[in-house]
Amino acid sequence: MTDKNTLFSIVLFIVVFAVCSPSYSKTIVIPGDAASVQEAVDLAADGDLVLIQSEAVDLCVENFVGGLRIVGKEITISGRSAENKTLINAQGIAQMFGEEYPYPRSSRTSSIWIEDASVTMRGLRMSGPLKIVGGTAATACYYGAPIYVESGSLCLVDCDLTCNIESRSNLRIERSSIQGYSYQDAQYDAQNTDEPCLSVLGGERIIIDIVDSTVDCNNDRGYNGVLLEGSSGAEFYLLRSVIRGGSFDDSTANRVAIPSKKGGYGFTVRDCENIRLAFDDGKVYGGEGTPMNGQWMSQHQDESELYAGNGGEGLMLERSTGFLEGGTFIGGNGGNSTPMLENHGFRMYMIPGGDGGYGISLRQSRLSYGNVMAQGGSGGLSVVYEGIQLPAGNDGERWLVDDSSEAIPLSGIVDWTLLFK
């Protein structure tokens, strides 16, 4: 039987050769040959390199009708070098649009829009855009436009991104890091857990490779990690890489209690059929739950809002079927227990610790797996307050398989040539 790692390497080599081959027909330099990135992209033909020699470029200043738009071309966009990356500043793009932003996605509401194009980005840093929705800077809501791959492919090499990625087509991330953009909720001065750092949406037989990289959402933004949704036959490879769900920085605004949030999930598969996940030295972590912060409840809050956040799942499947080979999946820890005073001390609440997240959870799903390690997160710690022992959270289980799901262990080394046939 063929060795699993050999097959894994062959698949990765084919994808690297097809998507990220660094040979160029012509080089278009910024500044010099073109005044802006969009102008250089418009001038480029298949096989050309757009080389940004500036320290930084500002997409909002360059293009007042939206972000960078790449359609129908096979090109590479490169910064100065992997060690001295060029900054692409996309802050401000989202401020151009009305309240319908950020949906539906379009070339106007994305930092970079890729359509029927094969694009490689090298040696770049990118700061995600912000949108102010009323109020002052201290109470504003912030949203971000993603890099969006409508069709074609995107390969990121030696890039550091502080913006989300959404893709409906093939994607490769190599020696790069991804974090979500900032988001603040004006009501609670908190962040948004609902949006993943990396979303792969729809499509058939999409290939996603993450190699020697991090999708690390544990940056106080509360983001979920990776979402694979609505796809059939997708293949996802994680090699020597880490995915980490986010935790919240629930800061206290004007000494008002902030409702805690559950840690973001590491990797979620939702409404997918026959997906293949191959993780070789790949680790996925759920985000940690957040303890309650603040000393007083505000008048618009009630007791049901007082809880410590549970840890996020490492891997979660919902209404999906597929195969999983290798990988380590660890649930996030629950938030610690805390005391909470209401109305300047007239009443005391004892908030128990949050529960640890599951290592792997299946909901209405069927998963065949081999060589997998799963570990639940720890429950939130017990805290002693004025001689009172506050309840700790429960430790998370390694696996959660609901009554409508099935987990099928595979024995021995998996021959992926047969499994993927």
N, C-alpha and C positions, 0 to 999 in steps of 0.2 A: 504493500500500500504506500502511496506517495506521502512523504512527510508533510505535515500541515504547514510548517513554517516556509518550506520551499514553495508550496502552492501560493501561500500568502504573498511572498516576495515576487513571484511571477506576475500575479495580478497587479500589484502595485507598480512594477516596472512598466507593464503595458500602459497603465493609466498615465504615468509620468511621461513616457515617451510620446503618447498621443496628445496630451493636453499642455505640457509645460516644456516642450523642447526649445532650448534657447538659441535658435538660429534665426537671423534677421535678414530681410532683403534690403531695407533702407532704414536709416536712423533720422528721426525728426527731433531736433533739439529745442527745448524751451528753457530760457528765451533764445531767440536767434532765428530758427526756421519758422517758429510760430509764437504768437504773443500769449496764447492761452492753451490750456489742456484741451478744451473743446475744439479749438481751431486745429490743433495738431491731430486730434482723432479724426476730424473731418478730412484732413489731408492724407491720412495714412491709408495704405492699401494692405491687402493680406500679406502677412509675414513681416510687417514693418515694426520698428521699435520707436515708441514715443519716450524720449529721455528727458526727464525733468531735472535740470541742473540747479534750479533755484533751491534755496533752503526751505521755502514754503510757497504754496499757491493757495488762493482763496476762491473756492468755487462760487460763492455767493457774489463776490465782486466781479468775477469773470462772466457769470451767466445769470441774468436777472429773470430768466423764465424757468428756472429749476436747476436740477443737478446735472452732472455729466451724463451724456446720452451716447451709448455705443451700440450701433445697429449694423448687422450684416458684415462684420469684419473679423478677421483673425489677427489680432495685434497683441503686443506687449507694451505695458506702461510701466516704466521703471523710474525709481528715484536715484539718488546719487550712488548709494551702495548699501549693502546689508548692515554695515557698521555705522553709516552716517545717513540715515533715512531722511527722505524728503517728506515734509508735512503737507498733507492735503486737508485744508480747513473747510469743513462743510457746515460750520455753525452759521445759523441765520437763514438757511434755505427754507426750513419749515415755517418761518415767520411770514413767508410770502402768501400763505394760503389761509382760507377761511376755516370755519368751525368743522367742516366735513373732514379735514385732515385728521389722521393719516390714511383714511380709506376712502375710495378704493386706491390701491397702489397705481401709480402711473409714472411716466418719465419726468413729470413735474414735481412729484412728491417723494422722489427717491434721491439719495445722495449720488449714487451711480446706478444707471439703468442699463441693463445688458439684454439685448434682444437679437436672436438669430446670430450671435457672435461668439467667438472663442477668444476669451480675454485672459491674459496672464498679467498679474500685478506683482512687481518686485521692489523690495527696498523702500517701502512706503510706510508712513505713519498717517493715521486718519482720525480726526476728531469729529465725533458725531454732531449733528445739528441739534438746536434747541428751539422750542416754540414757546412763546410766552402767551398764555391765555388769560388776559386780564389781570388786574391787581398790580401790586408792586413786585419788585424782584424777590422780596422776602416771602410773598404768598403766591407766586406764579406757579402754573402748571407747565411742565416741560415734556415735550414729546420729541422723538427723533425719527428722521427718515432713514431707511436702511439702504445698504447696498442690495439691489434687487436683480435677480437673474430670472428673467421671464422665459428665455429659451437660449440654447447654446451651452456654454460652459464658462466657469470661472476658476482660475488657479491662482492662489495666493502663496507667494514664496517670500520669506524674510520680511513679513509685514506685521505691524502692530496697530490694531484697530480698536478704537473706542466707539464703535457703532454696531448695530445689529445687522445680520445678514439674512435675507429671505431668498430662497431659490426654488425654482420649479424645474431645475435641470442639473446637470453634472457639476460637481464641486470638488475641488481639492485644496487643502490647507496644509502647507509644509513650512516648518520652522517659523511659525507665526503665533501670535496671541490675539485673542478676541475678547473684548469686554463690551457690555451693553452701555448705551448712552444714558445720561442722567434723566431722571424723571422725579418730579415732586408733585404731590397732591396738595392742593391749596388748603383743603379742609383739615387734614391731619399732619401736614408737613412730613409725609412719608413717601415711600417709593412704590413702584408698581411691580407686582410679581407675575402678572398675567402674560407678559410678552417674553418669549425666549430670546437668548442671544443669537441662536442659529436656528432658523426654521427651514425645513425642506417640505414643500407642500405639493401634493399631487404628483402626477406623472407615472410612467411605467419604466421599470428597469433603470432607474436613476442610479448612478454610482457616486458615492461620497467617500472621499479619503481624508483622514486627518492624521498627519504624520509628524512626529517630533514637535507637537504644538500644544497649546492650551486654549480651551474655551472656559475661561475662569470668570464666573459671574459673582464670585465671593468678594465684591467690592462695595458692599453696603448699598447696593442698588436693588437687591431682592429679585433679580431676574432668574427665571428658569434657564436651564442650560441649553439642551438641544431638543427640538421637536421634529419628529418625522410623522407626517400626517397625510392620509388619503392617497398613499402610494401603493402600487402593485409591483412586486418583484424587485424592490429597491435593494441595493447592496451597500452596506455601510461598514467601512474599515477604520479601525482606530489602532494605530501603531505607535508605541512609545509616547503616548499622549494622555492628557488629563482633561476631563470635563467636570466642572464643579458648579452646582446650583448655588444661587445667591442667598444671602441673609440680609435682613433689613437693618438699616440704621434708623431706628424709630426715635428720633431726637424729640426733645420736649420743647414745645412752643408755648411761651407764656405760662409755663408751669401747669400745663393741661395734660391729663393722662392720654397717652397715645395707644390705641388698640394694637396689640402685637400681631405679628403675621407669621404664617407657616413658612419654613424655609423652602426655597425654590427646588424643584426637582432637578436631578442631574440630566436624565435622558428619558423622554417620553415618546412612545410609539402609539399612535392613535388612528383607528380606522384604516389599517393597512393589511394587505394580503401578501403572504409568501415573502416576507422580508428576510434578508440574510444579514446578520450582524457578526462580524469577525473582529475580535479584540485581541491583539497580541501585545502584551505589556501595556494594556490600556486600562485606566482607572476612572471610575465615575463616582462622584460624591453628591449626595443630596445636601442642600443648604441647611444651616442651623436655624432652629426656631429662635425667635426674639423674646426675651422677657419683657414684662411691662415696664415702662418708663414713666416718670412723672410722679407727682405727689398728690394731685387732686383730680377728681373727675370734673369735666365741664358739664354744663347743664344739658347739653344735647346728647350726652352719652348715658347709657344705662348699664346695669350690672352684667348683662349678657355680653358686653364688649370687653369685659375684663378677663383676659386669659393669657397664659404664656403660649407662644407659638410652638407647634409640633415641628419636628425635623422633616425635611423633604425626602422623598424616595430617591434611591440611587437610580434604579431603572423601573419604569412603569409602562405596562402594556394595557391599552384599553381597546376592546373590540378589534383585536388584531391576531394574526397568525404568522409564525415565522420560526427561524432557527437562530440560535445564539451559540457561538464558539468562543470560549476564553473570556477574560476580563475579570476585573474586581469591581464590585458594586457595594457602596457603603452608604447607608442612610444617614441623614443629618441628625445631630443631637437636638433634643428639645431645649427650649428656653428655661432658665432657672426660675424657681419659685420666688415671689417677691411680695412684700406687704404693700398695700395701697391705701392712702388716706383720701377720704372724700370731704369736700367742703371744709377745708382748714381743720381737719382732725375730728369732725363730729362722728365719723364712722370709719372703721378700719375693715378693709377687705384682705383676706389671706389668699393670694393667687397661687394655685399649685403649679408645679413645674410641667412643662409640655412633654409630650411623649416623643421618643426617638422615632425616626423615619424607618421604613422598611428598606432592606437592601434591594430586593426585587419584589414588585407586586404585579399580579395579573388580575385584570378585571374583564370578564367576558372574552378571554383570550386563550390561545393555544400556543405553547412555546416548547420546541425541542431544543435541548441545551447540552453542552459538554464542556468540561474543563473550566467551570465557572466558580468564582468565590463570591459569596454574598454575606454581608454583615449588617445587622441593624444598628441604628444610632442609639446613643445612650439617652436615657430620660433626663429631663432637666433636674439639676441638683436641688436638694432640700436646703432651705435657708432657715436659720434660727433668728427670730426677731423677738426681743424682749422676753426671752425664755420660752417662746412658742416655736415648735418645730413645724415649719410649713411643709406640705406634702411634696414629695419628689414626683417627677414624671416616670412613666413606665418605659423600659427599654424597648426598642423596636425589634421586631422579628427579622430573621434572615430572609424569609419568604412570606408573602401573603398571596394565596391562591384562592379566589372566591369560588363559590359553588358552581358557577357557570364557566370555570376556567380549567385548564389542564396543563401541567408541567411534565414533560417527558424527558427523562435523562437519556443521553446518548453515551454508550460505553466505548472506551478506547479512543484512538485518534480518528478524527473526522476526515474523510476523503471529500474535500470540497468540490472536486470535479463531478462527483456523483450527487452530492447534496444539492448543488446549484443547477443540475441538469434540468 
